[in-house]
């Protein structure tokens, strides 16, 4: 394999990882939005942030990336709630929503 082929495989690998990362982010955002609607809350700024990436296994046992996203929800009483969403590959593993009390 010469230098050109090596560079081409590197570009293909980076594009593959980028594509799957964007797909996982789309899935996570859709899940956070549906969770907020189910709970009668609003997803703050309609954004999620990637907190952690590690290795895991999907439901079929194959190795894949395990991503942890965080997001914030706002309830009708103007109280913020922090959410955590864990994806294994593009499959939902867990969604947690914690309550935060308002400081006066």
Beta strands, then each sheet from edge to edge (+ up, - down):
strand 1: 42-43
strand 2: 49-57
strand 3: 63-74
strand 4: 80-88
strand 5: 91-99
sheet 1: 1+ 3- 2+
sheet 2: 1+ 3- 4+ 5-
end
